[in-house]
Amino acid sequence: MLDKSQGVTSNGALQMAKKMFAAAKAGHTGSLDPLATGMLPICFGEATKFSQFLLDADKRYRVTAQLGVSTETGDADGEVRETRPVDVTEPRVLEALDRFLGEIEQVPSMYSAIKHNGTPLYKLAREGITVERKPRRVTIHEISDARLEEGDRLSFDVACSKGTYVRSLVEDLGEMLGCGAHVAALRRLSAGPYPAERMLTLEQLGEIKAAGGFEAIDELLLPLSTSVADWPRVALGETSAYYLRQGQPVMTSDRPMDGWVSIYEASTDTFMGVGEVLEDGRIAPRRLVS
C-alpha cells in the first residue's frame, strides 16, 4: 500500500513504484489528486487483473475544508472564485453534515477525470469549456470526528462508496452553510480491506530496498487474495476446481445465494480467483489466476 505524497500525481507515483520493483506490469486502483495524500494501492503483474475490484471498493478519507472561500477546482490548487463571510457554529455544521448521510446525488466537478466524448473533464475545464454533467448516486456511509477550528476550518472523516467526489461534498456543504467552501487538504485512510497501518511512502520503500535489496521490498507485497478479502469465500473440491479452471460454472453447497465470491481450492487453500453466483446456484468464473 503506497502512501502517496502531496504534489505527486497518481500516475507519477505508480511509475516510480514500478521502477523500484522492476515490474513489467503495474497499475493503481483509483487516482488521488496531486493535492491529496494517502493510500494508493499498487498492483504488480498478475494482480492487475484484480485492480478493478479495489476501484469498486469503499474508501475512507480525512478531509480538511476551508469555509468561506470557493475555488474554480473545488480545492486549494484552484483560483479563488468567491469569498464570503463565515457565520456558523459547530452544532450547525454537524447538523448540515448529517444531511449528507446515506444515498445522495452528486454532480461531478468539471475538474474530475470523468470523460466527455473521450476527453477528461479537467482537460476541457482548463480550456475554459463547461459541459453538462449528469448527477451520480453515491453513498456516504459515515461522517465522524468533525471539528470546527478557528471558526472557518472544518475537518472530518468520511467513509463513502466508489465514485464519491469529496470536492463536490465539500462544495455542497459550503453552499448549504451559505458561505462556500473548498478542500484544503485530503488524505485517503483506507481502500477496501486495506487499513492505513499498511501504508509506506516511496521514501520508506527506497530505504528498505537500500538496506535489503529486492528481497526486502518483495516481502512487503500482499497476496492477490487480499484484494477481495472481505468477499464471501468459497472452497472447491479438486474436481470442481478443475472444471472451473476450464471456464465452466460449477455447483457447490458452500456458497452464498447470490453475488460475487472469492474462490479457493480446498485441498491446498490456494486462491483461484473470483466468480459470480448464477441464478441456478452455480458459480461462474469471472477472473482467475493464471
HELIX and SHEET records of a PDB file:
HELIX    1   1 SER A   10  PHE A   21  1                                  12    
HELIX    2   2 GLY A   45  PHE A   50  5                                   6    
HELIX    3   3 SER A   51  LEU A   55  1                                   5    
HELIX    4   4 GLU A   90  ASP A   98  1                                   9    
HELIX    5   5 LEU A  121  ARG A  126  1                                   6    
HELIX    6   6 VAL A  166  LEU A  177  1                                  12    
HELIX    7   7 ALA A  196  ARG A  198  5                                   3    
HELIX    8   8 LEU A  202  ASP A  218  1                                  17    
HELIX    9   9 LEU A  224  VAL A  228  5                                   5    
HELIX   10  10 GLU A  238  ARG A  245  1                                   8    
SHEET    1   A 7 LEU A   2  LYS A   4  0                                        
SHEET    2   A 7 THR A  37  LEU A  40 -1                                        
SHEET    3   A 7 ALA A 181  ALA A 191  1                                        
SHEET    4   A 7 LYS A  59  LEU A  67 -1                                        
SHEET    5   A 7 ARG A 153  CYS A 160 -1                                        
SHEET    6   A 7 ARG A 136  GLU A 149 -1                                        
SHEET    7   A 7 GLY A 102  GLN A 106 -1                                        
SHEET    1   B 2 ALA A  26  HIS A  28  0                                        
SHEET    2   B 2 ILE A  42  PHE A  44 -1                                        
SHEET    1   C 2 VAL A  69  THR A  71  0                                        
SHEET    2   C 2 VAL A  80  THR A  83 -1                                        
SHEET    1   D 2 LYS A 115  HIS A 116  0                                        
SHEET    2   D 2 THR A 119  PRO A 120 -1                                        
SHEET    1   E 4 ARG A 233  LEU A 236  0                                        
SHEET    2   E 4 GLY A 259  GLU A 265  1                                        
SHEET    3   E 4 THR A 270  VAL A 277 -1                                        
SHEET    4   E 4 ILE A 283  LEU A 288 -1                                        
END                                                                             
